[in-house]
Amino acid sequence: MTKRFSFMAAALISVTAMVPPSCTVEKQEAAASGGVPVEIEFRLDAGSLTRVTGGDDSSVSAEAGLIKILVFDKSGRLLGYGENEESSSGITMRLTTGDARCYAVVNSKADLSSVASESGLLSRVSSLKDNGASSLEMIGSRDMTITASSSVEIPVRRFASKIEIDRISTDFKSPAHEAMEFIIKDIYLVNVAGDCTYAMEGTPSVWYNQLKLAAGEADELIADIGINATVTRSSPYATGHHFYCYPNPTEEDSHGSAWSPRYTRLVVDATLGGTLYHYPVNIPKPLPNTSYQITNLTVTGPGSSDPDIPVEKGSITFSITITDWTTGFSQEIEY
């Protein structure tokens, strides 16, 4: 007997089970005693889309790639595992009817074939450096009762948060500053959490760009260097930039010169009259699969001398809108 299962992801990924013309079992564990044997196929129907920095519709790429499915019984013991590097092909496994919990892991390069329990899966660690702007790692689960005619939807969520800035404009209050050339040099994140468990819990053990910009393994996701864009009151910088970080659970911010966990910040580096200034924007406690959008950052004066130190009040204005990744968020900021 072949059963149908459909999976709808919060990330706009759906997986459907289809009646396969031929079936290849990737891997299967001995099923629990009792129940009727059934054969199911998990198949990706449509991938969600993401946009890379500075991209437009022509640079949008499907996010879903490598799919891994793990099915556990009520006690957390593995019943079945399968994976497929071709998202257009299905994953077929044989199970027995009964209660189960199914996990879908997307775009993970980790070898999960040795996972024997649900707790073993959730203790695994995902690394930001293993993500790509168009291949972000995701995970999701759903309880289900395997029967002869059941179906289930499994929402999957990205481990990463997305930080966006859409526009940078100037409105200098001083005529002297208004007469100076303002050039955007770099935009990047600092104090970036670099790992988290599959349960999306715990304290990060890896941090990128501690206190300042530094070369690292995740540069593609957290920094755009060498922009060199001149901005005037009548000609704002309107190229969107998108960055990705892992959840940062830090409750209390810090600005000490010695490293300690602190808020993640988006930083705009720019020269005003030839002097380099930093314009940091706090992103407190970024959450998985959540988008933080700065629709406009308005610079009204000189910035900070340190990318981890706040700008003097009145130098920028902005607002941040937070929402689930599928619907977005926005905020306008003025410095």
WOWOCOR-V826951 format. One line per field, one symbol per residue. phi: phi as a letter, one per 30 degrees, with the letter a starting at -180 (. if undefined). burial: b if it has 16 or more other C-alpha atoms within 10 Angstrom, else e. A space follows every 50 residues. Layout:
# WOWOCOR-V826951
phi->???
burial->???
This chain:
# WOWOCOR-V826951
phi->.cccbbbccddicbbbcbdddbbbddabcddddiicdbcbbcbdcacdcb cdeidbedcdbdddbdcbcbcbdddjddcababadcddcdccbcbcdkda bccccciddddcdcdcbdddddddcccedddbecbddbbabadacdbdbc baccdcbdddcccbbcabbbaddceddddddcbdcbbacbhcdcaadddh bjcecbbchdiadadadceecbabcidhcdbbecbdccddbbbbbcecde dcdbbddddaeaddbcbccacbiicdbcbdbdbdhecdhbcbccdacccc adccdbdccedeejdbbabbccadedciabacbbc
burial->eebbbbbbbbbbbbbbbbbbeeeebeebeebeeeeeebbbbbbbbbbbbb bbbeeeeeeebebbbbbbbbbbbeebbbbbbbbbeebbebbbbbbbbeeb bbbbbbbbeeebeebbbbeebeeeebbbbbbbbbbbbbbbbbbbebbbee bbbbbbbbbbbbbbbbbbbbbbeeeebbeeebbbbbbbbbbbbbbbbbbb eeebeebbbbbebeeeebbbbbbbeeeeeebbeeebbeebbbbbbbbbbb eeeeeeeeeebbbbbbbbbbbbeeebbbbbbbbbbbbbbbbbbbbbbbbb bbbbebbbbbbeeebbbbebebebbeeebbbbbbb
